[in-house]
């Protein structure tokens, strides 16, 4: 059952060179035109390896089928998911660097020598000594989040198609856009997908399984000031930028990403733009429990009400929208997909670990919609930064876990 790790590596290197950064301010689907470039590549590669029912939908989903090899009539259909977009904060077209048999010495990224990885400062890097690692060159994301997941799914599919003697049920493949802006599954037709259970390949450490995520809301504050010529503005002008500054200063620092960890939630301003006449503050709210999100909402409303009272000539509009919810709320009622994932990890010779994600996956939305979808490890680390890296050895173990998982569902049917 050994995965072809060199084929896996070459696929990953192809994918990360393609720019696929998403854009939360776009109204299109996918949110950026560049995402179509990788979607088209993946659709063709699925055809090339022999997958069936390959389709690129108008909404930007690549769907495909790996036909069953089991004669059992009631094996559940599994869906494997990975997202093609990269985070919005940095360029996403990488110049990948392969570090064969990593020897434990510091890695300095050549395009920005300030970006440096070492076993002293980089979690998990010491455990990867001897592995083949991939980094970017220092000025972009690597894109392992989530192109490592894509490469892993492709490698597992290729292996199953090359080895029809391995018994498994019907598998559905889905590569999707816009996960990084919490829209990844908004337009996916679950009836068309036709799966009974799902797994996202969007996790980090070797052997890790996630069945709990943040619950998430977005918030936007619009502030309308009063315009006046600055030379004669006394008593007339109301500067929206100054009011936005007061709002930002009032946000509680004990509920910020930079001051919270573990199971603590936060309020995070992610974008601020405007002029003296109009200002916009965009935020994300995160907590593991709904009550925590409600507390964050109430805090924002309290600050806005105080600003309204202090400056009644301005107009404040606070809009809060649901993004996704903690998948634990549904999975704790049926832990079969989690339990079988843990057994699949054990069968690869690893010890499964369980970590609540301080973030979300497409599985959050899918699980809430009725398709129970925990998250599996890929071997990626330091995501959303120039120091992002991934272990090819761990990617191969993840692909092997998928193979074991497909066989486990067949065995127990």
C-alpha positions in Angstrom: 0.0 0.0 0.0 3.0 2.3 -0.4 2.1 5.6 -1.9 4.2 6.9 -4.8 5.7 9.8 -2.9 7.6 11.2 -5.8 4.4 11.5 -7.9 2.8 13.1 -4.8 5.6 15.6 -4.6 5.6 16.6 -8.2 1.8 17.2 -8.1 2.2 19.4 -5.1 5.0 21.4 -6.7 2.8 22.0 -9.8 -0.2 23.2 -7.7 1.7 25.6 -5.5 3.1 27.5 -8.4 -0.4 28.5 -9.5 -1.8 31.7 -7.9 -5.2 31.0 -6.3 -5.5 33.7 -3.6 -9.2 34.3 -2.8 -10.8 37.7 -2.2 -13.4 38.4 0.5 -14.4 41.7 -1.1 -15.3 40.0 -4.4 -18.9 39.1 -5.2 -18.1 36.6 -7.9 -17.9 32.8 -7.5 -15.1 31.8 -7.3 -14.1 35.1 -5.7 -11.0 35.4 -8.0 -10.5 34.4 -11.7 -7.1 32.9 -11.0 -8.7 30.0 -9.1 -10.1 28.7 -12.4 -6.5 28.0 -13.5 -6.0 25.3 -10.9 -9.5 24.0 -11.1 -9.1 23.2 -14.8 -5.7 21.5 -14.1 -7.3 19.3 -11.5 -10.2 18.3 -13.6 -7.9 17.2 -16.4 -5.6 15.3 -14.0 -8.6 13.4 -12.6 -9.5 12.4 -16.1 -5.9 11.4 -16.8 -5.7 9.0 -13.8 -9.0 7.4 -14.8 -11.6 8.9 -12.5 -15.2 8.8 -13.6 -17.9 11.5 -13.8 -15.3 14.3 -13.8 -17.1 17.7 -13.8 -16.1 21.3 -13.3 -19.3 23.1 -12.3 -20.2 26.7 -13.1 -19.7 27.5 -9.4 -16.1 26.3 -9.3 -16.3 22.8 -7.9 -14.3 19.9 -9.4 -16.3 16.7 -8.8 -15.3 13.2 -9.7 -16.0 9.6 -8.7 -13.7 6.7 -7.9 -15.9 3.7 -8.7 -16.4 1.0 -6.0 -14.4 -2.2 -6.1 -16.4 -4.0 -3.3 -19.2 -6.3 -4.1 -21.0 -5.3 -0.9 -24.2 -3.4 -1.7 -24.4 -1.1 1.2 -20.9 0.4 1.6 -21.4 4.1 2.5 -20.2 6.6 -0.1 -17.3 8.7 1.2 -16.4 12.2 0.0 -12.9 13.6 0.2 -12.5 17.4 0.1 -9.7 19.8 -0.3 -9.8 23.6 -1.1 -7.8 25.2 -3.9 -7.7 28.8 -2.6 -4.9 30.3 -0.5 -5.2 32.9 2.2 -5.7 36.5 1.3 -2.8 38.1 3.3 0.1 37.2 1.0 0.7 36.2 -2.7 -0.1 32.6 -3.4 2.1 31.7 -6.3 5.1 30.1 -4.7 8.6 29.3 -5.8 8.8 26.0 -3.9 12.1 24.7 -2.5 12.6 21.0 -1.7 14.9 20.3 1.2 15.8 16.6 0.9 16.5 14.6 4.1 16.3 17.7 6.3 19.4 17.7 8.5 18.1 19.9 11.4 20.1 23.0 10.5 18.3 26.4 10.2 16.5 27.0 6.8 16.9 30.6 5.6 14.5 31.5 2.8 16.5 33.1 0.0 14.1 35.8 -1.2 13.7 37.2 2.2 16.5 36.1 4.6 14.6 37.5 7.6 12.3 34.5 7.1 14.0 31.7 8.9 13.0 28.2 10.2 14.9 26.5 13.0 14.2 23.6 15.3 14.4 26.0 18.3 11.7 28.4 17.0 9.5 26.3 14.7 7.1 23.8 16.3 7.3 20.3 14.8 10.4 21.0 12.8 12.6 18.9 15.1 10.2 15.9 14.5 10.8 16.3 10.8 14.6 15.8 10.8 15.3 13.3 8.1 12.1 14.1 6.2 11.9 15.7 2.7 10.5 19.2 3.3 9.0 21.8 1.0 9.1 25.6 1.7 8.4 28.7 -0.3 11.2 31.1 -1.1 10.3 33.8 1.5 8.0 36.4 -0.1 4.8 34.3 -0.7 2.8 31.6 0.9 3.8 28.1 0.1 0.1 27.2 -0.4 0.3 23.9 1.5 -3.0 25.1 3.0 -4.6 23.4 1.2 -2.7 22.3 -1.9 -1.1 19.6 0.3 -4.6 18.3 0.8 -5.3 18.3 -2.9 -2.1 16.4 -3.7 -2.9 13.9 -1.0 -6.3 13.2 -2.4 -5.0 12.9 -5.9 -2.3 10.5 -4.8 -4.8 8.3 -2.9 -7.2 8.3 -5.9 -4.4 7.4 -8.3 -3.3 4.5 -6.0 -6.8 3.1 -5.7 -7.3 3.3 -9.5 -4.0 1.5 -10.0 -4.9 -1.2 -7.5 -8.5 -2.4 -8.1 -7.8 -5.4 -5.8 -8.2 -3.1 -2.8 -11.8 -3.3 -1.7 -13.6 0.0 -1.1 -16.9 1.6 -1.7 -17.8 4.5 -4.0 -15.7 7.6 -3.4 -16.6 11.1 -4.4 -14.0 13.8 -4.8 -14.6 17.5 -4.4 -12.0 20.3 -4.9 -13.5 23.7 -4.1 -12.7 27.4 -4.1 -13.0 30.1 -1.4 -12.6 28.2 1.9 -10.3 30.9 3.2 -13.1 33.4 3.0 -15.6 31.0 4.6 -17.6 30.5 1.3 -16.2 27.2 0.3 -19.3 25.1 0.5 -22.0 27.8 0.0 -22.8 26.7 -3.6 -22.2 22.9 -3.4 -25.2 20.8 -4.2 -25.0 18.0 -1.6 -27.6 15.9 -3.5 -25.5 16.0 -6.6 -22.4 15.1 -4.5 -24.2 12.1 -3.3 -22.1 11.2 -0.3 -23.0 9.7 3.1 -19.9 10.9 5.0 -17.1 13.2 4.2 -13.5 14.1 5.2 -11.6 17.3 4.6 -7.9 17.1 4.1 -7.0 20.4 5.7 -5.3 19.6 9.0 -1.7 20.0 10.3 0.3 17.7 12.6 0.9 14.0 11.8 -1.9 11.8 13.0 -4.2 14.7 13.9 -8.0 14.4 13.6 -10.3 17.4 14.1 -13.9 17.2 15.0 -14.3 20.5 16.7 -13.8 24.0 15.2 -14.5 27.6 16.1 -18.0 28.9 15.5 -17.6 32.0 13.4 -19.4 35.3 12.6 -18.3 38.2 10.5 -19.0 41.8 11.5 -18.9 45.1 9.5 -19.2 48.6 11.0 -20.0 51.4 8.6 -19.5 55.0 10.0 -21.0 58.0 8.2 -19.4 61.3 9.3 -20.3 64.9 8.4 -18.3 66.5 5.7 -17.0 70.1 5.9 -14.1 72.2 4.5 -11.3 71.6 7.0 -10.6 75.3 7.1 -14.1 76.1 8.4 -14.9 72.8 10.1 -15.2 73.8 13.7 -18.5 72.7 15.1 -19.5 71.1 11.8 -17.2 68.3 10.8 -17.6 64.8 12.2 -14.6 62.8 11.1 -15.5 59.1 10.5 -11.8 58.1 10.7 -11.5 59.4 14.2 -14.7 57.6 15.3 -13.4 54.4 13.7 -10.1 54.9 15.7 -12.1 55.3 18.9 -14.0 52.1 18.1 -10.9 50.1 17.4 -9.3 51.4 20.6 -12.3 50.3 22.6 -12.1 46.7 21.5 -11.1 44.6 24.5 -7.5 43.4 24.2 -8.1 40.4 26.3 -10.3 39.2 23.5 -7.8 39.6 20.6 -6.0 36.8 18.7 -2.7 38.0 20.0 -3.7 37.6 23.6 -5.8 34.4 23.4 -5.1 30.7 23.1 -6.6 27.2 23.6 -10.4 27.5 24.0 -10.6 31.3 24.3 -12.4 33.2 21.5 -11.7 36.6 20.1 -12.8 39.7 18.2 -10.4 40.4 15.4 -10.4 43.6 13.1 -9.1 42.4 9.8 -9.6 45.5 7.6 -10.0 49.2 8.0 -10.5 51.7 5.2 -12.2 55.0 4.6 -12.0 58.8 4.6 -13.1 61.6 6.9 -16.6 61.2 5.5 -17.0 57.4 5.6 -15.1 54.6 7.3 -15.5 50.8 7.3 -14.1 48.3 9.8 -14.4 44.6 9.0 -14.0 42.1 11.7 -14.3 38.4 12.5 -15.7 36.9 15.7 -14.6 33.5 16.9 -15.5 31.2 19.8 -16.0 27.5 20.4 -19.4 28.1 21.9 -22.4 30.0 20.6 -22.7 31.8 24.0 -19.2 33.1 23.4 -20.1 34.5 20.0 -23.2 36.2 21.6 -20.9 37.8 24.2 -18.7 39.2 21.4 -21.7 40.5 19.5 -23.0 42.2 22.6 -19.6 43.8 23.2 -19.5 45.3 19.7 -23.1 46.6 20.1 -22.2 48.2 23.5 -19.2 50.0 22.0 -21.3 51.3 19.1 -24.1 52.5 21.4 -21.6 54.4 23.4 -20.1 56.1 20.3 -23.7 56.9 19.1 -24.4 58.6 22.4 -21.2 60.6 22.3 -21.6 61.7 18.7 -25.3 61.7 17.6 -24.5 63.5 14.3 -22.7 60.4 13.0 -24.5 57.3 11.6 -23.3 53.9 12.7 -24.4 50.7 11.0 -23.2 47.4 12.5 -24.0 44.2 10.5 -23.2 40.8 11.9 -23.5 37.6 9.8 -23.1 33.9 10.5 -20.2 32.2 8.8 -20.0 28.7 10.2 -20.6 26.7 13.4 -18.6 24.3 15.5 -18.9 20.9 13.8 -18.8 19.2 17.2 -22.5 20.1 17.8 -23.4 17.5 15.1 -20.6 15.0 15.2 -20.9 14.3 18.9 -24.3 12.7 18.0 -22.6 10.3 15.6 -18.9 9.7 16.1 -18.5 6.9 13.5 -16.5 9.0 11.0 -14.2 10.2 13.7 -13.7 6.7 15.3 -13.0 5.1 11.9 -10.5 7.9 11.1 -8.7 7.2 14.3 -8.5 3.5 13.5 -7.2 4.3 10.0 -4.5 6.4 11.6 -3.6 3.5 13.9 -3.4 1.1 10.9 -0.7 3.4 9.4 1.4 2.9 12.5 0.6 6.3 14.0 -1.1 7.4 17.2 -4.2 9.5 16.5 -4.4 12.8 18.3 -7.4 15.1 18.6 -7.2 18.9 18.5 -9.9 21.6 18.5 -9.1 23.9 15.6 -8.7 27.6 16.3 -10.3 28.2 12.9 -12.7 26.4 10.6 -12.8 24.0 7.7 -15.3 23.4 4.9 -16.3 20.5 7.2 -17.9 23.0 9.5 -20.5 24.0 6.9 -20.9 20.5 5.5 -21.5 19.0 8.9 -24.1 21.7 9.8 -25.8 20.9 6.5 -26.0 17.2 7.4 -22.9 15.7 5.8 -20.7 14.7 8.8 -17.2 15.8 7.8 -14.3 15.7 10.3 -10.9 17.0 9.3 -7.6 15.0 8.7 -4.0 15.9 8.9 -1.8 16.8 5.9 1.6 17.6 7.4 1.5 21.4 6.8 2.8 23.9 9.3 3.2 27.7 9.9 0.3 28.3 7.5 -0.7 31.8 6.4 2.9 32.9 6.6 6.0 33.1 4.5 7.5 30.4 6.7 4.9 27.8 5.7 6.3 24.3 5.2 5.2 20.8 4.7 6.7 17.3 5.2 6.4 15.0 2.2 6.7 12.0 4.6 3.7 13.2 6.5 1.8 13.9 3.3 2.4 10.3 2.2 1.1 9.1 5.6 -2.0 11.1 5.1 -2.6 9.6 1.7 -2.1 6.1 3.3 -4.6 7.0 5.9 -7.2 7.7 3.2 -6.6 4.3 1.7 -7.0 2.6 5.1 -10.1 4.7 5.7 -11.8 3.6 2.5 -11.1 0.0 3.3 -12.3 0.3 6.9 -15.7 1.6 5.8 -15.9 -1.4 3.4 -14.9 -3.9 6.0 -17.6 -2.8 8.5 -20.4 -2.7 5.9 
